[in-house]
Structure formats: C-alpha cells, structure tokens
Amino acid sequence: MSSGGKSSIRVLLVDPQKIVRAGLRLLIESWPGLKVIGEAGTPVEAHVIAAREKPQIILIDLDLGRAGSAIDCIPDLQEASEGGRIIVLTSVNDSDAHHQAILVGAMGLVLKEQAPEELRRAILKVHSGEIWLNRKLATGIITKMSQPSLWEKKTPASPGISLLTAREREVFDLVSAGLKNKDIAGRLFISETTVRHHLTTIFSKLEVTSRFELIIFAYRQKLVNPLP
C-alpha cells in the first residue's frame, strides 16, 4: 500500500460506478508513491473534491453515465484543482471523442483493455509533465489537430521562433520530433534540469502551455525536422 506521505502523487478518481472506483483505489494504492485522495461519481462531486484537495492527477472515465461526457468538465476540473493533470480512462473506442478530450486539456488517455501497468506508467509520466498516448492515437490527434480549422486560434504566430536562442531551437526540434527530456539531455550533453529550464523559456516565448501544444505548433508551422 502507498504510504500516503507528502511525496505521494495525489489522485482523484472520477467514475459513475462505485465498484469501478473501489477497484481502481485498491489498484492505485498498491503502487508505491501513489495515493487516492478522493472519489467522485459526478462532475459536481469531482469539482468539490478537486477544489478542496487539489489533486495532482485526476483519473476520469470518458463516459460519466447520466452526467454526460468527461469532455464537458475537464477544463473545469483543471481550474478547480489549480493545475491538476487529467488522464482519461475509457472503454469507449471513439477516436473523435479521444481527440476532443486531448483538445480540451487531458494529458493522457488509457484504454481499459490495457494492462494495469500501463495505467501506472501513464500516471507517473503525466505527473512529470509528459503526454501519454499510444502511437496510433498520437498520430491521429496530431494529424487532426494540425488542421487549420481546429487549431487556428491556438497556434502562435511563427515569428515567435525567431525569439529562440540556438540552444532553445535545438531543444524545440528534439521535442517536436517526440524525444523525452532524458533523451534530449543525452543528445545535447546537458542535464535534464537544464532541458526543463529551456522548455519553460520556449513555452513562454511561443505562448504555448504544454509539450503537446508545442508539437502541434511545430507541425502547423512545418518546423518538424528529421532527427540527425
């Protein structure tokens, strides 16, 4: 069981089925470093708990039964939790719904048919600031979201690229190609802390808020370069 210490990742479960929530709690708290700090069956309950407990991860079913779709409440839960990161856990095989969930702010999506270990890895990666999607879904989302009709209001103006230093542009290119911080650090012979520092500056200069928005920006501006 998780020790529940201050270093534990705080998780809120949102699912209309009590049995599902109970099973998820047992599973998640069997993993070291994770703690379930609340359960909710509806968006209203989830909002109250998110505002009070400030979870770092919100694990939510895409289908909330009579309450509708998680897509409608993801932005609200992010705001209530003051930056809690959303992972959608779903058995719904609907690529359009998956795309929409990511578009409104979810940082990860796990299918219920996947092994439990995939959920654990998703929680850890999303908590660290990374997007968690399988390759097929990620490719589909990038293709769909890179269309001007879906992204025209979210894509920063291309002149922002000129604000990047040479090193920041190297980091930008490697992130756009899908590399993670550890791999970027290895290629550029710098620390992961330095990579994160560069990313913070890059996000500010390009007016994006996540790695995923950065990748979409790169695709929209035709700035994705092949890896050396």
N, C-alpha and C positions, 0 to 999 in steps of 0.2 A: 504493500500500500504506500501511497505517497505520504511523505512526512508532513506535508501541509505547511512547511516552513516558508519564510519570507521569499526564498528564491524560487519557489514553485510557480510554474506558469498557471495563471488563474483562468479557468474555463467555465463558460456559461453554456448550458445545454438548452436548446430550444426545439422542441418536438411535441406534436399534439398527443402522442401516445405515451402514457406513463410507463408501460413495460419497456418500451424502447429507451426512454430516458434512464430507467433503472439499470438496464444492461450496459448502456454507454458509460454511466457513472462507475460501475464496477470495473469495466474495461480500462477506462482512462486512469482511474486511481490505482490500478495495478501497475502502472508505469511510473518509475521514479521521476520526480520533478514536475509532476502534473497534479493539479488539484481542481476538482469541480466545486465552484463556489455558489452555484445556484442552478435551478431547473425551472423552465417555463413551458407552458403548453400553448400560450397565445402571444402575439406581438405585444399586447398591453402588459402582460405579466413580465415579458422579457425586457421591456423598456424600464419598468420599475426596478428590476434587479440590476440591469446594466447601469442605470443612473446611480444606484446605491453602492454597488460592489466594484464597479469599474473593472470588469474582466478584461484580460489581455487577448483572449481568444473567445469568439462566440461561434459555437458549432450549431448550425441551424439546418433543419430539414427544408428542402425546397418547397415541399407540399405541406402547408400548415392546416390542411383539412378545411373546416368551415371558415377559418380565418383568412383563407386565400393563399397567396404565394409569398415566399420569403422575399422575393424581389421588391415587393412594396414596402418592406420595413427595414431593409439593410441599411440605407442611409440614416434612418432614424436611430437605429441601434448603434451605429458608429458614433453618432453625435452624443447620444446618451452616455455611452461608455467612455467618451473622450478619447477616441482613437483605438478602441478595441478592433482587432482584426477578425474578419469574417471568413469562416470556412463553411461552404455548403456541403452537406452530406445528403445524398439523394439516391433514390432508385429510379427516378424519372429519366428516361432516355430521350431527352428533348434538347437537341443542340442549340436551338434558338433560345430556350429558357436558360441554358447554361451560359450562353454568350451574354444575355441580358443581366444575369446575376453578376458577372465579372464587370460589365459596363457600369453598373450602379455601385460597385465598390467591394465586392467579395474578392478576397485574395487567394482563395483556394477552392477546389471542388474535388470531392472524393465520392466515388460511386459505392453504394452499399454492397455491391457484389465483390469489391476488392478485399484483400486480406486485411485484418486488423492492423498489421504493421504499417500499412500504407497510411492509415489514419494517424498513427503516432508520428510518422515522419512528416506528414503534412502539417500537423500542429507545430512541431519543432521548427520546420522551415518557414512557415508563415509567421511564427513568433519572431524569427530572426529577420523578417522583412522581405522574404522571398515569395514569389508567386508559386503556387503548387497546382499544376495542371498536367494531365498526361499529354504525350506528344501530339496525338491526333486532335485533341480538344484545343491545345495551344495553337496549333497550325490553323485550325478553323477559325478561332477567335481573331488571330492576327489578320487573316485574310478578310474576314467580315468587318472587323473594326477599322481596318485601314482604308475602307471605302469613304470618300469624302462626305457622303450623305450621313454617315454615322459619327464622324469624328471632326467635322469641320469646325465646331465650336470649342473643341478641346485641344486642337493641335496648335502649339505655339508657333509664332512666325519663325521662318527659317533663319532670319538674321541672328537669332539667338546663338546659333552655332559659332558665329564669329567671336563671341564673347569668351569661348572656352580657350584655356591655355593648351599648349601642345600635349602636356601630360593628361589633362582632362579629356581632350579629344581621344587619346588612346584608350582611356577608361571607357568613354562613351562608346567607342567602336566595339570593344570587347563585351560590354553589357548588351549592346544591340545584337551581337552575334550569339547571345544566350549563355555566356560564361558566368559563373558564380564568383563571388568575392575571392574565395580561396584560389581559384584558378587564375583570376586576374592578377592577384598578388604574385603568384608564381611566375607568370609571363613577364611582368614588369619589374620583378625583383624589388617589390615593396611590401610592406606589411598590410594585413587585412584592415587594420585600423586606418591606415593611410588611404586605402581604397574607399572605405566608408566616408572618410573626410572629403575625398574628391567627389563622391556621389552626392553628398549633401550640397556641395557648391554647384555641381552640374544641375541638380534638380532646381535650385534657386534660379540659376541663370536661364534655364529653358522653361521655367514656370510649369514644371510637372511635379507630381507628388509621389510617384512610385516608379519602380523599375519597369512595370508593365506599360505605364504611360510613356516612359522613355523609349521602349521598344516600338510602340505604335508610332511615336513621333519620328523615329528613325525610318520606319517603313513608309510613312506618309511623305517624308521629305526625300525619299530614295537615298538614304545615307547609310544603309546597311552594307558594310564592307565584308568581303570574304576573309576568313581567318588566315593569317600568314602561316 
